[in-house]
Amino acid sequence: MGIPLHQNVNAINNVNMSNAATRRRAATLDRIAEEALALVAESGIDGLTMSALAKRVDYTAPALYRYVPSKGALIAELNRRILAEHRARLATAWADGPTPTVALERAAVELIRHAAEQPQAFGVVAITLGDPRRLVEDDAPAHMLELVGLIGDIARQLSAATEAGELTAGEPRERAVRWLFALFGTLPLAKLSRFDPRLAPERVTLALAHDLLAAWSTGGSR
């Protein structure tokens, strides 16, 4: 005996309602993230408080906590979003590079471009990684999978460069960590470039990327 028609209709309606609720929640989280980044831009990471954020999104504090359980969780979610977006943008650099080494050089250019386009977002990532305080309480924060994934993406390109004979043998993940965090560490110099153009990321970050590849290249220099 088949399922009665009214039960099928109810099941479809329930799925549609669930999908609509999921979309509304995602849209609300997007708005919360945008306002959180705006707060950071205005007042720094310490100015990002749950009470201030609740006012900006016109929520009560208890209502906001239904979406974000803590400031640390919010910071982790902001990091997750920017790292996921950066991984997606790098996929183009990997695909367009005629060789793995060129792809890595283009990835460095994309890092500079992305940071310039979204300075508040990259600022949160830089602060989270560089601040000695434990800003995210969770031992398995939301952004760790994306960060590990980004390191893995870079490691695969370094491994491909080694297999192609462009780089000397070396542990790809160790090199990927050095590559990523060395380049990340130069980005804050951008705010000083108005005093000294030599500190612009286009010069410092790209030069460092070149130097690292030169140090690992089979020829010793590039």
Secondary structure, DSSP 8 states (H G I E B T S, - for coil): ----HHHHHHHHHHHHHHHHHHHHHHHHHHHHHHHHHHHHHHHTGGG--HHHHHHHTT--HHHHHTT-S-HHHHHHHHHHHHHHHHHHHHHHHHHH-SSHHHHHHHHHHHHHHHHHH-HHHHHHHHHHHH-SS-----SS-TTHHHHHHHHHHHHHHHHHHHHTTSB-S--HHHHHHHHHHHHHHHGGGGGGTTT-GGGSHHHHHHHHHHHHHHHHBTTS--
